[in-house]
Amino acid sequence: MKVSINEERCIGCGVCVQIDPDVFSLASSRGVAKVIRPEGNSLVSQAMTSCPVDAIIVEE
């Protein structure tokens, strides 16, 4: 699995960070989420479905 963020879609709400802080963090300089662990983990799918703008991309 490879996790990434579509930074053009991301609104920086932080829900992904709240759900899975081991994989996501907020880039304060840009106001968007970023992936800090691209291999993901079991919580990524929950973060992906919770993202209000569908900015999380998971490739198998």
DSSP file (Angstrom, degrees, kcal/mol; ACC not computed):
  #  RESIDUE AA STRUCTURE BP1 BP2  ACC     N-H-->O    O-->H-N    N-H-->O    O-->H-N    TCO  KAPPA ALPHA  PHI   PSI    X-CA   Y-CA   Z-CA
    1    1 A M              0   0    0      0, 0.0     2,-0.4     0, 0.0    59,-0.2   0.000 360.0 360.0 360.0 139.0    0.0    0.0    0.0
    2    2 A K  E     -A   59   0A   0     57,-2.6    57,-2.7     2,-0.0     2,-0.4  -0.993 360.0-158.2-128.6 125.3    1.2    3.5   -0.8
    3    3 A V  E     +A   58   0A   0     35,-2.8     2,-0.3    -2,-0.4    55,-0.2  -0.834  18.8 160.9-106.0 137.3   -0.6    6.5    0.7
    4    4 A S  E     -A   57   0A   0     53,-2.5    53,-3.0    -2,-0.4     2,-0.4  -0.938  29.4-127.6-145.7 169.6   -0.5   10.0   -0.7
    5    5 A I  E     -A   56   0A   0     -2,-0.3     2,-1.2    51,-0.2    51,-0.2  -0.973  14.1-135.2-122.8 133.1   -2.4   13.3   -0.4
    6    6 A N    >>  -     0   0    0     49,-3.1     4,-1.9    -2,-0.4     3,-1.0  -0.772  23.9-167.3 -82.0  99.1   -3.8   15.4   -3.3
    7    7 A E  T 34 S+     0   0    0     -2,-1.2    -1,-0.2     1,-0.3    48,-0.0   0.713  81.1  61.0 -68.2 -21.3   -2.6   18.7   -1.9
    8    8 A E  T 34 S+     0   0    0      1,-0.2    -1,-0.3    -3,-0.1    -2,-0.1   0.811 112.1  38.2 -73.3 -29.0   -4.8   20.7   -4.4
    9    9 A R  T <4 S+     0   0    0     -3,-1.0    -2,-0.2    46,-0.1    -1,-0.2   0.778  92.8 103.9 -88.4 -30.1   -7.9   19.1   -2.9
   10   10 A C     <  -     0   0    0     -4,-1.9    -5,-0.0    45,-0.2    41,-0.0  -0.264  46.0-172.2 -61.3 134.3   -6.8   19.1    0.8
   11   11 A I        -     0   0    0     21,-0.0    -1,-0.1     0, 0.0    21,-0.1   0.352  42.3-117.3-107.0   2.4   -8.4   21.8    2.9
   12   12 A G        +     0   0    0      1,-0.1    20,-0.1    21,-0.0    -2,-0.1   0.787  62.5 147.4  71.3  28.6   -6.3   21.1    6.0
   13   13 A C        -     0   0    0      1,-0.1    -1,-0.1    20,-0.0    19,-0.1   0.792  50.8-137.9 -69.3 -26.6   -9.2   20.1    8.3
   14   14 A G     >  +     0   0    0     11,-0.1     4,-2.2     3,-0.0     5,-0.2   0.485  63.1 128.3  87.5   3.6   -6.9   17.6   10.1
   15   15 A V  H  > S+     0   0    0      1,-0.2     4,-2.0     2,-0.2     5,-0.2   0.877  74.3  53.8 -61.4 -36.0   -9.4   14.7   10.4
   16   16 A C  H  > S+     0   0    0      1,-0.2     4,-2.9     2,-0.2     8,-0.3   0.892 108.5  49.3 -64.3 -38.8   -6.8   12.4    8.9
   17   17 A V  H  4 S+     0   0    0      2,-0.2    -2,-0.2     1,-0.2    -1,-0.2   0.884 109.7  51.4 -67.7 -38.9   -4.3   13.5   11.6
   18   18 A Q  H  < S+     0   0    0     -4,-2.2    -2,-0.2     1,-0.2    -1,-0.2   0.889 117.0  40.0 -64.2 -39.0   -6.8   12.9   14.3
   19   19 A I  H  < S+     0   0    0     -4,-2.0    -2,-0.2     1,-0.2    -1,-0.2   0.898 135.5  12.4 -77.0 -41.8   -7.6    9.4   13.1
   20   20 A D    >X  +     0   0    0     -4,-2.9     4,-2.3    -5,-0.2     3,-1.6  -0.585  59.2 166.1-142.3  74.0   -4.0    8.3   12.2
   21   21 A P  T 34 S+     0   0    0      0, 0.0    -1,-0.1     0, 0.0    -4,-0.1   0.615  77.1  67.7 -68.6 -10.6   -1.2   10.6   13.5
   22   22 A D  T 34 S+     0   0    0      1,-0.1    18,-0.1    -5,-0.1     3,-0.1   0.720 114.9  26.2 -77.6 -20.2    1.4    7.9   12.7
   23   23 A V  T <4 S+     0   0    0     -3,-1.6    13,-3.4    -7,-0.2    14,-1.2   0.739 122.1  45.5-110.0 -34.9    0.7    8.3    8.9
   24   24 A F  E  <  +B   35   0B   0     -4,-2.3     2,-0.3    -8,-0.3    11,-0.2  -0.821  52.0 168.1-117.7 151.6   -0.5   11.9    8.6
   25   25 A S  E     -B   34   0B   0      9,-2.1     9,-3.0    -2,-0.3     2,-0.5  -0.950  36.9-105.3-146.9 167.1    0.5   15.4    9.9
   26   26 A L  E     -B   33   0B   0     -2,-0.3     2,-1.1     7,-0.2     7,-0.3  -0.850  20.4-141.4 -99.0 129.8   -0.4   18.9    9.1
   27   27 A A  E >>> -B   32   0B   0      5,-3.3     4,-2.4    -2,-0.5     3,-1.2  -0.764  15.7-166.0 -86.6  98.1    2.2   21.0    7.2
   28   28 A S  T 345S+     0   0    0     -2,-1.1    -1,-0.2     1,-0.3     5,-0.0   0.789  82.4  60.3 -60.7 -29.4    1.7   24.3    8.9
   29   29 A S  T 345S+     0   0    0      1,-0.2    -1,-0.3    -3,-0.1    -2,-0.0   0.827 120.3  25.3 -69.0 -29.7    3.6   26.2    6.3
   30   30 A R  T <45S-     0   0    0     -3,-1.2    -2,-0.2     2,-0.2    -1,-0.2   0.557  99.4-127.9-109.8 -12.2    1.1   25.2    3.6
   31   31 A G  T  <5S+     0   0    0     -4,-2.4     2,-0.3     1,-0.3    -3,-0.2   0.760  72.6 105.1  71.4  24.7   -2.0   24.5    5.7
   32   32 A V  E   <S-B   27   0B   0     -5,-1.0    -5,-3.3   -20,-0.1    -1,-0.3  -0.873  74.3 -97.6-130.7 165.1   -2.5   21.1    4.2
   33   33 A A  E     -B   26   0B   0     -2,-0.3     2,-0.3    -7,-0.3    -7,-0.2  -0.438  35.5-165.2 -77.2 156.0   -2.0   17.5    5.4
   34   34 A K  E     -B   25   0B   0     -9,-3.0    -9,-2.1    -2,-0.1     2,-0.5  -0.972  22.2-115.3-138.8 156.2    1.1   15.5    4.4
   35   35 A V  E     +B   24   0B   0     -2,-0.3   -11,-0.2   -11,-0.2   -30,-0.1  -0.802  28.2 173.7 -93.1 125.9    2.0   11.9    4.6
   36   36 A I  S    S+     0   0    0    -13,-3.4   -12,-0.2    -2,-0.5    -1,-0.1   0.507  80.3  37.3-107.3  -9.3    4.8   11.0    7.0
   37   37 A R    >   -     0   0    0    -14,-1.2     3,-2.3     1,-0.1    -1,-0.2  -0.684  67.0-176.6-141.0  84.1    4.5    7.2    6.6
   38   38 A P  T 3  S+     0   0    0      0, 0.0   -35,-2.8     0, 0.0    -1,-0.1   0.670  78.2  66.9 -62.2 -19.5    3.7    6.4    3.0
   39   39 A E  T 3  S-     0   0    0    -37,-0.2   -16,-0.1     1,-0.1   -37,-0.0   0.631  92.9-160.9 -77.4 -10.4    3.4    2.6    3.6
   40   40 A G    <   -     0   0    0     -3,-2.3     2,-0.2   -37,-0.1    -1,-0.1  -0.019   5.5-129.8  68.3-170.4    0.3    3.3    5.7
   41   41 A N    >   -     0   0    0    -21,-0.0     3,-1.2     0, 0.0     4,-0.3  -0.864  42.7 -63.8-161.9-167.1   -1.3    1.1    8.3
   42   42 A S  T 3  S+     0   0    0     -2,-0.2     4,-0.3     1,-0.2     3,-0.3   0.667 124.1  58.0 -70.3 -16.8   -4.7   -0.3    9.3
   43   43 A L  T 3> S+     0   0    0      1,-0.2     4,-2.1     2,-0.1     3,-0.3   0.548  80.1  88.3 -90.1  -7.1   -6.2    3.1   10.1
   44   44 A V  H <> S+     0   0    0     -3,-1.2     4,-2.8     1,-0.2    -1,-0.2   0.890  84.1  54.1 -60.2 -41.6   -5.6    4.6    6.6
   45   45 A S  H  > S+     0   0    0     -4,-0.3     4,-2.2    -3,-0.3    -1,-0.2   0.878 108.4  50.0 -63.4 -36.1   -8.9    3.4    5.2
   46   46 A Q  H  > S+     0   0    0     -4,-0.3     4,-1.3    -3,-0.3    -1,-0.2   0.912 112.3  47.4 -66.3 -42.2  -10.8    5.0    8.0
   47   47 A A  H  X S+     0   0    0     -4,-2.1     4,-1.1     1,-0.2    -2,-0.2   0.899 110.7  52.9 -63.9 -40.5   -9.0    8.3    7.4
   48   48 A M  H >< S+     0   0    0     -4,-2.8     3,-0.5     1,-0.2     8,-0.2   0.921 111.1  44.5 -63.4 -44.9   -9.6    8.0    3.7
   49   49 A T  H 3< S+     0   0    0     -4,-2.2    -1,-0.2     1,-0.2    -2,-0.2   0.729 113.1  53.2 -73.0 -20.1  -13.4    7.6    4.1
   50   50 A S  H 3< S+     0   0    0     -4,-1.3    -1,-0.2    -5,-0.2    -2,-0.2   0.628  79.2 109.0 -88.3 -14.7  -13.5   10.4    6.7
   51   51 A C    X<  -     0   0    0     -4,-1.1     3,-1.1    -3,-0.5     5,-0.0  -0.482  62.3-149.5 -66.1 121.6  -11.8   13.0    4.5
   52   52 A P  T 3  S+     0   0    0      0, 0.0    -1,-0.2     0, 0.0    -4,-0.0   0.676  94.7  36.2 -70.1 -15.9  -14.5   15.5    3.5
   53   53 A V  T 3  S-     0   0    0      0, 0.0    -2,-0.1     0, 0.0    -3,-0.0   0.224 106.0-118.8-120.0  13.6  -12.8   16.3    0.1
   54   54 A D    <   +     0   0    0     -3,-1.1   -44,-0.1    -6,-0.2    -6,-0.1   0.896  62.5 146.2  51.7  47.7  -11.5   12.8   -0.8
   55   55 A A        +     0   0    0    -46,-0.1   -49,-3.1    -7,-0.1     2,-0.5   0.572  38.2  94.1 -90.7 -10.1   -7.9   14.0   -0.8
   56   56 A I  E     -A    5   0A   0     -8,-0.2     2,-0.5   -51,-0.2   -51,-0.2  -0.723  57.5-164.6 -89.8 129.3   -6.3   10.8    0.5
   57   57 A I  E     -A    4   0A   0    -53,-3.0   -53,-2.5    -2,-0.5     2,-0.5  -0.946   4.9-170.6-116.1 129.6   -5.1    8.4   -2.2
   58   58 A V  E     -A    3   0A   0     -2,-0.5     2,-0.5   -55,-0.2   -55,-0.2  -0.981   1.4-168.8-122.1 122.6   -4.3    4.8   -1.5
   59   59 A E  E      A    2   0A   0    -57,-2.7   -57,-2.6    -2,-0.5    -2,-0.0  -0.936 360.0 360.0-109.6 130.1   -2.5    2.6   -4.1
   60   60 A E              0   0    0     -2,-0.5    -1,-0.1   -59,-0.2   -57,-0.1   0.456 360.0 360.0 -82.4 360.0   -2.4   -1.1   -3.5
